[in-house]
Amino acid sequence: MSQVVVITGASAGIGRATALLYAERGASIVLIARGAAGLEAAAKEVAERGGHPLIQQADTADPGQVEAAADAAERLLGPIDVWINCAFTSVFAPFTEIGPEEYERVTTVAYLGFVNGTRAALARMLPRDRGTIVQVGSALGERAIPLQSAYCGAKHAINGFTSAVRVELLHRGSNIRITVVQMPAVNTPQFSWVRSRLPRHPQPVPPIYQPEVAARGVLHAADHPRRKQYYIGASTAATIWANRLVPAVLDRYLARTGFSSQQTDAPRPPGSDNLFTPADNSPATDHGAHGSFDDRAHAHSWQAALARHPAVTVATATAVGAAAIGIRHRAGRHPSTPSATARCRG
């Protein structure tokens, strides 16, 4: 019998790529997103690859809509085996230029949307005492960067929320598993439709990976959910470990480079964003899984491949940690650098 998999944010990006990989397994896939055009196109691709799609147009910020989608999933497809929370939105701007209603919207979707999805999944999994929940996280949930304070705050919150739920499940002796997959910069359409007040076109901070790299990591985490977290991409592992060992060095580095590294040389694109309304409804345009950085994105990640082999991963993490300790040691031998405020001209 095929798996029943629910994916929020399934109309584009990582969610879309993950749905297509599950389709190749013949899974029944509930595609949840706001935009009709992206959902219809995703469902067509899922069917072409051997999957069984069910479209549920819903805003994950609304718990009632998430519950309705979960009800439809079990009524039409059967018990949910895997629930993947992936939907999000963001604003690219300094904190002082983000309005309270914008900040609330990002938090409601990118954090509470995961809470709503987790609640709906557990309501159905707990009576059966089986199932897996995967949170699509980010390296920015461990190491925040400038210009994305709302998104970084939401991703940090997901880590804390998920850890609390995991311990509660352990206390119950539950067989339900919950894990987080921390992502690197990924080539998704969000950089073309995100709300931005930057002077130039937003971009993911290189190195950039294709959404299929992220999707393979999600599938592996769902298949092997015993670990607390998975890191996808060498940049994710390096960023997280370096932040734990030399956070002050990263502060100064990001103050100097974090503004320019998140923008291309091209002007900011005109048009609407997807903060409050989906970007694929008017006009009805499917954006697909990939963004506009195909020529710069990596189709494979050696670190993600190593993550599927725990013994090798431990050795790799030890090496990364040793390198970070060396950086901290060298940094301590040099005079302090100018303040972040003095150097950051954004």
N, C-alpha and C positions, 0 to 999 in steps of 0.2 A: 504494500500500500504506500502511495506517495506521501511525502511530507506535506503538511500544511504550514506555510510560512507567511507571516505578515510583515510587510516592509513599509514603514512610513518614509515619506520623501522619495517615493519610488518613481517619480516621473522624470528624474534627471540625475546626473552625477553618480555618486557612489551607490545610492539606492537603486537607480536604474541598472547599473552594471551588476550589482548583486542579484537583482531579480533575474537577469539573463543567465547568470551562472546557475542559479537554482533551476531555471527552466531546462537547462541541459541535463539535469537530473530527473526531469519529468515531474517536478514538484507542482503542487497547487499553490499559487502565489496570490496573496491579497495585496493589491497595489493601492496604497493610500497617499494622496496628495491633494492639493487644492485645484490645480490646473487641469482642465479637461483635455486639451490637445496633447500634453505630455503623457497623460494616463492612457489615452487611446493608443498612441504610438507605442508606448511601453507594452501594453497588453498585446498588440499585434506582434511585436518582436518576441515576447514570451511564448506565444502560441506557435510561432514559426520555429522556435528552438525546442519544442516538445513539452513546454509547460502548460499549465492550466490557469489562466489569469482570472482574477475577479477584481474589477475596478470598484473602489470606494472613494468617491470624491469627498474629502473631509479636511477640515482645519484642525491639526493636532492640538492647537491652543485651546480648543473647546472640548472639555471632557465628555460632554454629551455626544458629540459627533464621533469621538474615538470609540465610545461604548457602542454606538450604533454600528460602526464598522466591524467591531469585534463580534457583535451578535450576528451580523450578516455572514461573517467568515465561518463561524461554527454552524450556522443554520444551513449554509449552502455547500460547504466544503468538508466540514467535520472538525474534530478537536484540533486546536492550534498547537503545533509542535515547537515552532520557533517564532519569536517576535523580535524584530530588529527595529530599533529606534534610530532614525537617520535624518528626519526632517529638521530643517533649521532655517533661520534667516539672520541677517546681520546689517550693521551700518559701519561703513568705513569713514571715520572722522575722529578728531581729537574729542575726548570726553566732554569738554566744555562746549562743543558744537553739536552735541546730540541732545535732542529735546526729551523731556520726560516721557511723552507718549511713545516716542521711538524706542527709548530704552526699555520701557515696559513691554513693548511688542516683541523685541528680540528675546527678552528674558522669558516671556510667556511661551514663545514657540521653541526656542533653542534649549530651554531648561524644563519648563513645566510641560511642554509637549512630550518630553521623555518620561516625566512623572506620570502623565495621563496614560501613555502607552504602557508603562510598566504596571500601573494599577489595573488596566483592562486585561492585560495578560495574566497577572497573578489571580485575578478574580476567577479565571477559567482554569488555570493550571493547578492551583492549590487543591481543589477537591479531587483532582486526579493524581496529585503528587508527582507530576512529571512535566517537563518542558524546559525550554532554554530561552533566556532573554539576552540580547546583545545590544549594548549601547555603542553607537559609533561616536567615539570621542575624538580628541585631538591632542597633539603635543602642546597646544596652547592652553589646554586644561591643566597642565603642569607648569608651563612657563609662559606667562602672559607677555604680549608684545604691545607696542603703542598702536594707536589708531583702531584697535579692535577691543576696547574695554568691555563692551556689552557682550560680545561673543565669548571672550576669554572668561568673563565672570560666569556665564552660563555653563561653559565646559568645566570650569572648576567645580561648580555646584553639582554637575552630574557625577563627578568622581566621588564627592562626599555622600551624596544621596545613595549611589549604588553600593558603596561600602557599608552604609547603615543597613540597607535592605539585605545585603549578602549575610551579614551577621545575624539578622533576624531569622533568615531562612536556616542558617546553621543551628540557631537555638531551637528551632522547631524540629530539627532533624529532617528537613525537607530534601527531597531529591531534585527539586528545581534548581537550575544553575543560572547564574547571572554574571556576565563578564563585560569588560570594556575593551574596545579596540582603539588604541590611540593612533590617530592618523597623521601623516606628514602633509605637506602642501600637495594638493591634488588638482589636476586639470579638469575642473567642472565648470558648467555654465554660470555659476554664481558670480563670477567676476565680471560678467557682462550685464547682470541684472541687479546686483547688490546696490543698495542705496549708498551713495558715496559723495563726500564733500572734498575729496582729494582733487588737486588740480589736474592730475593725469589719470590714465586708465589704471584701475586696480589690477594687481596681479598677485598670485601666490608667491610666497618667499621661496626662491630656489634653494635646494633642488626640487623639481616638480615631478610628480608621479602620475601615471595614467589611472583613471578610476578602476580599471580592471585589477591593478595591483592592490588597491584598497579592498575591492570586492573579494579577491581571493583570501585576504586576511580575515574578512568578516565570516566567510564560509568556514575557514579553519577554526576560528574561535567558536562558532556555533557547533561544530563537530567535536571540539575538544574544550569545553567551557570550564574546565577545572581550575584554570589559572585566573588570578584576579584581574590581570591586564595583559594585553598583547600590544607590542609596539610594531608598527608597520613603517618600514623605511629606516635606513641608517641615520638620517637626519633626526628622526623622532627619538631614537635611542640616545643619540649624542646630545640632543637638546635637553632631554629630561635628566640624564646623568650629570651633565655639566651644570644644570641649574641646581642640582642637589649639592654639588661640590664647590662650585665657584659662582654663586648667584650674583655677587656684586660685580664681578667681571662681565657677566652677561648684561647686567643693567647698563653699564657704561657702553658696551658694544652695541646694544639695541638703541640706546639713545643717539648714537652716532649714525647707525645704518638703518634703523627700523622704519624710517619714513621713506627713504628713497627705494629701499628694497621691495616695498609693497606697491610700487608704481612703475609702469612702463614709460617710455618716452612719448607715447601717443596721448593726445588729449582725451579727457574724460568723455565716454560715449554719451550721446544725447538719448532721450527717451525715458520711459518710466522704469521703476524698479519693482521688486516683488515683496516689499516689506509688508504692505497691507493688502495687496491684491496679487494674484498669481501672474507671472510674466508670460504665460502661454495661453491666456484666455482671449485677450484682445490686443492685437490680432491673434487668431488661433494659430500659434506657431509652436512646433515641437523643437525643443532645444537639444534633445538627446542626452547621452551620458557625458560627452566630451565638451570641454570648453574650447577656447581659442588658442591654446598653447600646445597643440599637438607637436609642433616642430621642436619643442624644448622639453617635452615630458618623457620620463623614463617608463618603458613598458615592463620592466622587471626590477625587482629589489632583492639583492643578495641577502639583506638583513631579514626580509620577510620570509625568504626561503629557509634561512637558518632558524627562524622562530618555530618552524615546524619540526625542529630537531632540538629538544630541550638541552641536552648535554652540550652541544656545540654553542647554543645560545648563552649558556652560563659562562663558558670560556670567553666568548666575544664580549659579554657585558663586563667581565673582569678586566679585559684589555682596555675597553673604553673608560672604565673607572680609573684604571691606573694612569691612562693618558690625561684624564681630567685632573687627577691629583698632581701630575707633573706640571700642568698649566697653572694650577693654584700656587704651587711651590715657586715657579718662575715669576708669577705675578707678584708674590710677596717679596721678592728680592729687588723689584724695581720701584722707583719713586711713584707715588700716586699720580694718576692721570688727571687732567682737568675735569672739572665737574660736568655731569651730563647736561646741566642747564646751559653751561657755557658753550658746549660743542653742538648741541642739537639745534638746528635751524629749520628742520621740517620743511 
